[in-house]
Structures are given as C-alpha cells and as structure tokens.
Amino acid sequence: MKIGFIGLGIMGKPMSENVIKAGYELVVLETNKAAAELVAAGATAAATPKRIAELTDIVITMLPNSPQVKEVVLGPDGIIEGARPGTVVIDMSSIAPLTSQEIAAALAEKGIEMLDAPVSGGEPKAIEGTLSVMVGGKQEIFDRCVDVMKAMAASVVRTGEIGAGNVTKLANQIIVAINIAAMSEALVLASKAGVQPELVYQAIREGLAGSTVLDAKAPLVLERKFDPGFRIDLHIKDLSNVLETSHEVGVPLPLTASVMEMMQALKVEGLGDRDHGSLVQYYEKLAKVEVRK
C-alpha cells in the first residue's frame, strides 16, 4: 500500500517518519528540507498534491487550518484532480467540522473517500508514535485505514461520521486549554503565597487534580521551558474553530472564551510562537511573580 503525506511541519514530519518505520511506501510533497530528509529515509517525492494522489492509495494531510486543507484537496493541482475512485483522503489536520463535511462531499462526487482524523499529543507524542487520533467517517473506510493511523498513534477511535473527528478534537482542545489555565492559576497562587510550586505539583498530581495535561506542562513551566510542542498560535486557531462551531450550534462556552482572550493577550505580547504552557505567563504578569522550581 502506498501512502501520500502532505504537510511536513512540527507534527507532520515525525508522523511521516513513523509511517516509513511501519513499512509503508511513502510519497511526500517536494517542498522543503523536511521532504529531502524523508527521501533520504526511504520516501519518494512528487511535485504536486495531484501527482501524489496519482501515485498512492491513501493521501494524508496534516496542514495548519481549513483554507490550506481546501486548497490542497480541492484547488488547482489538488488531490481531487489526481485521485482515483476508491482513493482515501485522511485529513489529520485540526479544522472546522463543517469544512471537513464540505470537502468530503466534493470528494464523494468523484468516488473519493475521506476520513477527518485530527490528532492530540503534540510534538513529543508525534515523535514517539503515540498520538491519540479522533476519527470521523464511514466505518468500512475506518476499518480499511486504521492500521495506517496506528503507525502514528497509541489510540485511534472512530467517533462518528464525517466531521465527528474534528468535533471531538474541539472538545479535546477545550479541555486542554482550560486545564493549562487552571494549572497556571494554581502554580502562580502557590508561588505568590510562598509555597514551592514544584512541591505543590508533586503533592497533587496523584490526586483528583492530576491529569495528563498537568504532568506534561507543569515540569516544563517549572523549568521555564517554553519551546513549542504546541504553539499558542495554533491553540488560538483551534479555539477560533471551537467558538465558531459553538455559535453555529448554539452552545455558550464562557470558560473557553476567557482562555481564548488570555492567549490572544500573549500573542499581542509577541509570545504566539511559544508553547501553550506559556499561558502561565499571563497570570505571572498579573500577580507579579514567576513560577520556578
């Protein structure tokens, strides 16, 4: 089985490497240094998404947002122009659910199948091949493609029809954002009150307040490591999709809206390219204290 992969960024490159390690033939878009490195690891390169689709059975996209996915799939020299009936597009980007449904409908007219399959876990889990994948689409197409997705992930769960994967990812991003905000409030409070935040973290991590988010982000905050595993700019993009979708279906999300504005404030401060754990710096500025070990 030949797999195409388009989108070789922070997440896409290590995901592609894991596809190669799993023994699949991989074709990538010849756009940058990452593509050259993957070719050196055994992939082949093609000049356009159309050509990738002509050469492969499954085409995976891992792109920044809805406009880029629509362009690559449906635009000039796009996947839709090269794919054969029965080809599957697996969009692993995090985009608006309605956009996934729109793209899937256009592909279906040409007999091309689609899964929306956004991921969670950030760069570390992309490198490890232990991402969580949330999938929307037909059960039979999911069954056909699940092993390919498992090459990149520890968990692959179908949550419904097209669009359900991205609805699930939006729910995920709400919980992650609010968890980081809660952790930030707690550690800033401890620091300002004169209690060592590292000891607070160790004391609470095995109790009800413990979480994967806490264990992933608290140690980095305590070490003042804010290099991006998942950038604030990207979380802002996801929360924009959350709020747009919530308004469309009539669900008020006051906590999400509040965290969105905190992240926007950090972006204005020039911190949009930092890890979303940098949300702690919003609270540090208000309290005039810094969280450290």
N, C-alpha and C positions, 0 to 999 in steps of 0.2 A: 504494500500500500504506500502510495506517495502522498506526502503531506506538504502543503504550501504554508508559509508563515510570513505574514506582513505586519511589521511593527516591531522593531528590534531595539526598543528602549530599555529602561531600567528593569522592567519586568519581562519584556518580550525576548530579550537576548538569552537570559538564563533558561526561560521556558523552552526556547528553541533548542538549546544545548541538551536539555533533558529529553526532548523528542528524539534527537540523534542517538543519545545514550541508550534509549529504549529499542533501538534497532530500525527505526523508520527511515526511509529515504526522504530527505528534506530539501525543499526548494525555497529559497528566500529572495527577497527583492534586493537587487544590487544597488543599494543607495549609500552606504556609509562603511566606516571601518568595521562596525559590528558584523556586517554581511561578509566582509573579507575574512574575518576571524572564523565565522561559521563555515565558510567554504573550506578554510584550512582544516576544520574539524570534520569535514566529510559532506557538507551540504553542497548543492549546486545553486547557481544564481540565475535569475531571469530579470529582464529589463522592466516589465510592467506587470501589474496585477492580472491583466488579461492573459499574458503568457504563463504566469504561474498557474492560473486556473486551467489552461490548456494541458499542462503537464502533470496535474495532480488529481487525486480523488477527493481530498478534503483540503479546504483552504481555511486556515486560522488567521483571524485578525486580532491584533492587540494594539489599539490606537487610542489617542487622547480623549476623543469625545464624539458625539453624534455626527457633526459635519464631516469629520475625517473618515468615519466609517462609511457614510453615504457616498462620499467621493470615491473611495477605493472600491466599493462594491458596485455602485450603480453609475459612476461617472465615466468619462471617456477613457478607453483602455482599461476599464474596470473589470472586476471578476465576472460580472454578468455577461460580458462580451466573449469570454473565453471558456466559461464553464459548460459542461455537457449536462443534459438531463440526468439526474441522479447524483451529481456532484453535491457535496455538503459544504456549506459555509458555517464555520463555528466562530461566532464573534465573541471573543473573550474580553473585549473592552467593557468599560462601565459607562453605559449610555442611557438615554431616556427610554423607558419601556415602549412608548408609542413609536419611537423611531425604529426600534427592533421590529415591531409589528409591520411598519411601513416597508422596511427593507425586505422582510420575509415575504410579504405579499407580492412585491415586484419580482423577486426571485422565483416564486411559485409559478408565475405566469410562464416562465421558461423551463419549468420542471426541475428547478434547483431547490434543494432543501436547505434549511437553516436551523441552527440552534443558537440562542443567546445564552452565553455561559461566562458571565463575569466571575472574577476571582477575588479572594481575600487572602491576606497573609503578608503582603509587602515583599520587598526585595529578598530578605533573608529566606523566606519560605519558597520564593520562586527559584532561588539558587539550590535549595535543598530538594526541590521537587515535592514539597509537602503543602501546596496551596489547598484552599477549600474552593471548590467550583460549584456554583449555583446555576442550574441549567433549566431553560425553558425550551419546549419544542415537542415534537411527536415522540411517543415512547419508542417506536421502532427505529427512529433516527438516533435517538439517545443510545439505544442498545447497540447500534452499529458503531458508534463513535466513542463509547465510554472508555475503552481501553486506551485510546489515544490520549484522552484527557487525563487518565490515571497515570500516564507517563510524566505528568507535570504536577500531580496532586496527591494528597493523602485522602481527600474526601471529594467525591463527585456525586451530587444529589440533584435529581430532577425534581423541580418544584411545581411544574405545570406546563401549560402551553407557551407558545412564543410570547415573550415579554415577562414571563414569570421569573426568569433568571435575574433580570435587571430589577424587578420589584424586590426580590429577595436581597439583592446587593444593596439597594437603597436602604432597606431595613437594617442590614449589617452596618452600613456607614453611619446611620443614626446612632446605633448602639456604641460603635467605636468612638465617635466624636464626643458623645455625652460622657462616656467612661473616661476619656482623656481629660475632659473638663473637670469632672468630679475628682479625679486623681490630683489634678493641678491645684484645685481649691484646697484639698486636704493637706497636701505637702507644703503649700505656702502657709497655711494656718499653723502647721506644726513648726515650721521654721521661724515664723514670726513670734510664736509663743515660747521659743527657746528649747524645743524638743527636737532631737536629731531626726530628720526626716527618714534617714536610712533605717533607723530602729523602728520608726512607725511603720514603714513598709514591711519590714520583716515580721512585725507583730500582727499585722492584719492580713497578710497575703494568703494564709491558710484558712481564714475565716470567711464569713459571708461576703465580705467586701473584696475578697480575692477574685481575680479574673485573668484571662489570657492577656487582655489589654494592660492591666496593671503590671504583670510580670514582663511584658515586652517593653513597656515605656518607662516605668519608674527607674530601673537601673540606668538607662540612658540619660534621663533627666538628672539623676544624682551625679553622673559622671560629666554632665554638661556636654553630652554628645548629641548634636542636632543635625548631623549629616543626614540627607534624606533617604529614608527607607520608603516613605510615602510622603510626598511633598504637601505642604499646606495648600498650594495652588490646586493640586489635584483633588484634595478633600473639599475645597471650595466648589470645584466643578461638580463633584458628586452631590454635595448638599444643594447646589442650584437645581440639579435634576430631582432631588428629593422634594424640594419645596414646589417646583413646577408641577410635579406629579400630584403632590398632596392637594394643591389648589384645584387641579383638574378633577380630582375625585371627591373633593370636599372634606378633607381631613386637616384640621388645625394642628400644627406642630410647634408649639411655643418654645420648647426646650431646644429643638433643632435650630429654630430661627435665631435664638440667642447665641448659640455656639457659632453659627454662621457669621454673625456680626463680630464676634471675637476674632475669628480667623480673618475676616476682612480687615480688621484693625491691624493685625500683624502684617498682612500684605501691604497695607499703606506704609508700615514701618520698614518695608523692604525685606521682610522675612518670608515671603511667599515660597521661596525655593528651599526653605528649611523643612525638616521633618515635622509632621503634625504634632509630635510630642512637644514642640516649641510653644504650644498653646500655654504651657506653664508660664512663659514669659509675659503673657498678657496679665496674669494675676500678679506676677512678681512686680511689674511696673505699678500696679495699683497699690500693692502693700509695701512697696519699697523694701523688698527683701529678696534674697536669692536662695534657691533651693540647691544645696550641695551636700555631699557626703560629710 
